[in-house]
Amino acid sequence: MPTVRLAILLLASLAALAPAVEASAQYSRGGGRPGQQAVGTWWDRTAPPLGRKLPTSRYYSIRSDLPAADTKAYADHLDIMYDEFARRLVSTTGLRRRSPEYPNVLMFARQQDYLDTLRTQFGINGTGSGGMFFVSPRGAGLAFWVEGLPRQRVHHVVQHEGFHQFAYAFFGNELPPWLNEGLAEFFGESVVEGTRVVVGQASPQAVDSVRAAVEQGKYIPFRDLLLMDSARWNGNVQNMSGTAAIQYPQSWSMVHFLVYAEDGRYEPMFRDMLKRLNGGTKPLDALKQSYSLDSDAEVAEFEARWRRYATDLRPGAYVAARGRLEFLAEGLREVWQKGMRPANLEELKAAMREVKFQYTAGSHGYVMKMDAKDDANFTVPDDAVNSAAVTLELVAQKPPKGSKQKKLEAEHPTPPMLRTRNLRPNDVGIQWTRSPSDPSQFGYEVVVN
């Protein structure tokens, strides 16, 4: 059965390690004359002064073997998210720095270079991860790879792990796992449009998984999750046992509840809790003090409010639409390669069902599965933001100009455009890119129409 698999199971935050060496100092290794051709490992090929002159970032030290345009795009994305982290977590709470900041970023074109470099340069096993923020005795920073992945998948990695990188300076390794991972997923689920960050919407997969856990009584009791330490959290994730499948989505759901429930009633208390944690208060005590929970009965009632919130919560149309487009693009690419030529959404649905298409993406301790058999995957859910029903469309490409392009298109036609209608704040669609090495192969990304 054809299945698209994305290896984006991100490692949980690393446990406390020995004091780290500033990674930028490690980057000074290398040598040779400017302009000399770099050879050897990824580390050797990207070492200054042999490495290419890279686009700069306002906040990060970048090391990359991606094309300059891609490096700049990710650097800009990181800068925008850094401003969002600072605005939401520092400007409104007055947090003080407690640990060094390690603003180093390693961008890898190939997964194998990512794995080899983490192992040889930093002594870290990155198997099964799409990216991570790491702190080790041999260096620290954020690393990620992009090979074969849709850009919005990489953005989720960058946003999730970028939060860990930012938060380390204010909490070190003392932020409780549920809050560290819940906030990382809160920002990971966000979308950057231009210089604006759309925060707070949720994917159908995250909403549905938490709702199902609550309805089936398989969620983690508040007290258990609040008291879970990094060793237990990581053990569950690495062994994929116990509560691993619900830890990340439930932690995200709890953060969403504390920020947005009852028209934002609890959000000032959430900021107060962060400030208490920043000052060294124990996690359970910080929650009780900030939310005035003086007894176990009040904690239980607060948990009941979260359960009701999680059961009633609906996915955001904007995030859902982007996820649906990714699913449809993967399906369209597969049937297109098999010679099928759907002309509209109904024909695409029929073609994907004919090949029994499934899309499986692992993300932060749980697996998201989308199947062409499910009609919901071909629609966008309603929400309060969109006044009109949002639709998905399959639209033929415009004829190419120029004899060379016409010949290329005749031999290897580009798949039709996929796009939304009536989506707020912006309509989005799939932008196809032809592989320069194999004109019959296409990549894609979700872009604003």
CORBELHU-V955777 format. One record per residue. N is the residue number from 1. RES is the residue in one letter. NEAR is the number of other ideal C-beta (glycine too) atoms within 10 Angstrom. Layout:
N | RES | NEAR
N | RES | NEAR
//
This chain:
1 | M | 6
2 | P | 14
3 | T | 12
4 | V | 16
5 | R | 11
6 | L | 18
7 | A | 14
8 | I | 21
9 | L | 18
10 | L | 27
11 | L | 22
12 | A | 24
13 | S | 23
14 | L | 17
15 | A | 12
16 | A | 11
17 | L | 15
18 | A | 9
19 | P | 10
20 | A | 19
21 | V | 16
22 | E | 16
23 | A | 25
24 | S | 15
25 | A | 10
26 | Q | 18
27 | Y | 21
28 | S | 10
29 | R | 11
30 | G | 16
31 | G | 11
32 | G | 14
33 | R | 7
34 | P | 8
35 | G | 7
36 | Q | 10
37 | Q | 7
38 | A | 18
39 | V | 9
40 | G | 10
41 | T | 14
42 | W | 22
43 | W | 20
44 | D | 15
45 | R | 16
46 | T | 23
47 | A | 20
48 | P | 16
49 | P | 14
50 | L | 19
51 | G | 18
52 | R | 14
53 | K | 9
54 | L | 19
55 | P | 16
56 | T | 12
57 | S | 19
58 | R | 12
59 | Y | 16
60 | Y | 20
61 | S | 17
62 | I | 22
63 | R | 25
64 | S | 23
65 | D | 18
66 | L | 18
67 | P | 11
68 | A | 12
69 | A | 8
70 | D | 16
71 | T | 22
72 | K | 17
73 | A | 16
74 | Y | 23
75 | A | 22
76 | D | 15
77 | H | 18
78 | L | 23
79 | D | 16
80 | I | 18
81 | M | 23
82 | Y | 19
83 | D | 15
84 | E | 21
85 | F | 21
86 | A | 14
87 | R | 11
88 | R | 18
89 | L | 20
90 | V | 17
91 | S | 10
92 | T | 15
93 | T | 17
94 | G | 10
95 | L | 20
96 | R | 11
97 | R | 13
98 | R | 14
99 | S | 16
100 | P | 14
101 | E | 14
102 | Y | 23
103 | P | 22
104 | N | 23
105 | V | 27
106 | L | 28
107 | M | 25
108 | F | 25
109 | A | 16
110 | R | 14
111 | Q | 17
112 | Q | 11
113 | D | 19
114 | Y | 24
115 | L | 18
116 | D | 16
117 | T | 21
118 | L | 22
119 | R | 13
120 | T | 13
121 | Q | 20
122 | F | 23
123 | G | 13
124 | I | 22
125 | N | 11
126 | G | 23
127 | T | 11
128 | G | 13
129 | S | 24
130 | G | 29
131 | G | 26
132 | M | 23
133 | F | 26
134 | F | 29
135 | V | 27
136 | S | 18
137 | P | 12
138 | R | 16
139 | G | 23
140 | A | 26
141 | G | 25
142 | L | 24
143 | A | 26
144 | F | 24
145 | W | 25
146 | V | 23
147 | E | 13
148 | G | 11
149 | L | 20
150 | P | 21
151 | R | 20
152 | Q | 19
153 | R | 18
154 | V | 22
155 | H | 22
156 | H | 26
157 | V | 24
158 | V | 26
159 | Q | 25
160 | H | 27
161 | E | 26
162 | G | 26
163 | F | 24
164 | H | 24
165 | Q | 27
166 | F | 25
167 | A | 24
168 | Y | 23
169 | A | 17
170 | F | 21
171 | F | 22
172 | G | 14
173 | N | 14
174 | E | 16
175 | L | 23
176 | P | 23
177 | P | 24
178 | W | 24
179 | L | 25
180 | N | 22
181 | E | 29
182 | G | 24
183 | L | 24
184 | A | 29
185 | E | 28
186 | F | 25
187 | F | 26
188 | G | 25
189 | E | 21
190 | S | 19
191 | V | 21
192 | V | 18
193 | E | 14
194 | G | 8
195 | T | 10
196 | R | 12
197 | V | 19
198 | V | 16
199 | V | 14
200 | G | 13
201 | Q | 20
202 | A | 23
203 | S | 22
204 | P | 20
205 | Q | 19
206 | A | 25
207 | V | 23
208 | D | 16
209 | S | 22
210 | V | 27
211 | R | 19
212 | A | 15
213 | A | 20
214 | V | 19
215 | E | 12
216 | Q | 8
217 | G | 6
218 | K | 13
219 | Y | 24
220 | I | 19
221 | P | 11
222 | F | 21
223 | R | 13
224 | D | 12
225 | L | 23
226 | L | 22
227 | L | 14
228 | M | 19
229 | D | 12
230 | S | 18
231 | A | 10
232 | R | 15
233 | W | 26
234 | N | 18
235 | G | 14
236 | N | 21
237 | V | 24
238 | Q | 13
239 | N | 9
240 | M | 12
241 | S | 10
242 | G | 14
243 | T | 19
244 | A | 18
245 | A | 18
246 | I | 22
247 | Q | 25
248 | Y | 27
249 | P | 30
250 | Q | 28
251 | S | 28
252 | W | 27
253 | S | 28
254 | M | 25
255 | V | 20
256 | H | 24
257 | F | 22
258 | L | 25
259 | V | 17
260 | Y | 16
261 | A | 18
262 | E | 10
263 | D | 7
264 | G | 11
265 | R | 10
266 | Y | 19
267 | E | 15
268 | P | 11
269 | M | 15
270 | F | 21
271 | R | 19
272 | D | 15
273 | M | 23
274 | L | 25
275 | K | 17
276 | R | 19
277 | L | 22
278 | N | 22
279 | G | 11
280 | G | 10
281 | T | 16
282 | K | 15
283 | P | 21
284 | L | 15
285 | D | 13
286 | A | 22
287 | L | 24
288 | K | 21
289 | Q | 16
290 | S | 21
291 | Y | 17
292 | S | 9
293 | L | 18
294 | D | 10
295 | S | 9
296 | D | 10
297 | A | 9
298 | E | 13
299 | V | 19
300 | A | 13
301 | E | 11
302 | F | 18
303 | E | 17
304 | A | 11
305 | R | 13
306 | W | 20
307 | R | 18
308 | R | 12
309 | Y | 19
310 | A | 23
311 | T | 12
312 | D | 9
313 | L | 19
314 | R | 14
315 | P | 21
316 | G | 23
317 | A | 23
318 | Y | 23
319 | V | 22
320 | A | 25
321 | A | 27
322 | R | 21
323 | G | 22
324 | R | 23
325 | L | 25
326 | E | 24
327 | F | 23
328 | L | 24
329 | A | 23
330 | E | 19
331 | G | 27
332 | L | 25
333 | R | 17
334 | E | 18
335 | V | 23
336 | W | 21
337 | Q | 12
338 | K | 10
339 | G | 6
340 | M | 16
341 | R | 11
342 | P | 19
343 | A | 11
344 | N | 13
345 | L | 18
346 | E | 11
347 | E | 15
348 | L | 25
349 | K | 20
350 | A | 14
351 | A | 20
352 | M | 27
353 | R | 14
354 | E | 12
355 | V | 15
356 | K | 12
357 | F | 26
358 | Q | 20
359 | Y | 24
360 | T | 13
361 | A | 23
362 | G | 17
363 | S | 23
364 | H | 24
365 | G | 25
366 | Y | 19
367 | V | 14
368 | M | 20
369 | K | 12
370 | M | 23
371 | D | 16
372 | A | 24
373 | K | 12
374 | D | 12
375 | D | 8
376 | A | 13
377 | N | 19
378 | F | 17
379 | T | 16
380 | V | 25
381 | P | 16
382 | D | 15
383 | D | 17
384 | A | 8
385 | V | 14
386 | N | 19
387 | S | 8
388 | A | 10
389 | A | 11
390 | V | 22
391 | T | 14
392 | L | 19
393 | E | 14
394 | L | 20
395 | V | 13
396 | A | 12
397 | Q | 12
398 | K | 8
399 | P | 8
400 | P | 15
401 | K | 8
402 | G | 9
403 | S | 8
404 | K | 9
405 | Q | 11
406 | K | 12
407 | K | 11
408 | L | 16
409 | E | 16
410 | A | 9
411 | E | 9
412 | H | 15
413 | P | 15
414 | T | 17
415 | P | 21
416 | P | 22
417 | M | 16
418 | L | 25
419 | R | 21
420 | T | 24
421 | R | 14
422 | N | 13
423 | L | 24
424 | R | 15
425 | P | 13
426 | N | 15
427 | D | 15
428 | V | 21
429 | G | 22
430 | I | 22
431 | Q | 17
432 | W | 18
433 | T | 11
434 | R | 15
435 | S | 11
436 | P | 7
437 | S | 6
438 | D | 9
439 | P | 13
440 | S | 12
441 | Q | 13
442 | F | 20
443 | G | 15
444 | Y | 21
445 | E | 19
446 | V | 22
447 | V | 15
448 | V | 12
449 | N | 12
//
